[in-house]
C-alpha cells in the first residue's frame, strides 16, 4: 500500500491517499527558503513542482515552523 495509510477511530475508518511525507532534505530546504528568502507555500510549490508537494501539507509544515521553529 504505497502512498496509502489507514486510520481507524471508533467505528469510523478513514483512508488517506497520497499523503505527502517531506524528507529531511526537503524540510531543511523549505525551512531555509521560508526563513531566509520569505518564500510562501505557492512560491515553493511553483519552484519545486516535480516534488509533488500539496498546498495543505506545506501550509501545515510552515505553520509548525512558524510556531515552534523546528
Residue, then its C-alpha position, 0 to 999 in steps of 0.5 A: x500500500x504505497x502512498x496509502x495509510x489507514x486510520x481507524x477511530x471508533x467505528x469510523x475508518x478513514x483512508x488517506x491517499x497520497x499523503x505527502x511525507x517531506x524528507x529531511x532534505x526537503x524540510x531543511x530546504x523549505x525551512x531555509x527558503x521560508x526563513x531566509x528568502x520569505x518564500x510562501x507555500x505557492x512560491x515553493x510549490x511553483x519552484x519545486x513542482x516535480x516534488x509533488x508537494x500539496x498546498x495543505x501539507x506545506x501550509x501545515x509544515x510552515x505553520x509548525x515552523x512558524x510556531x515552534x521553529x523546528 
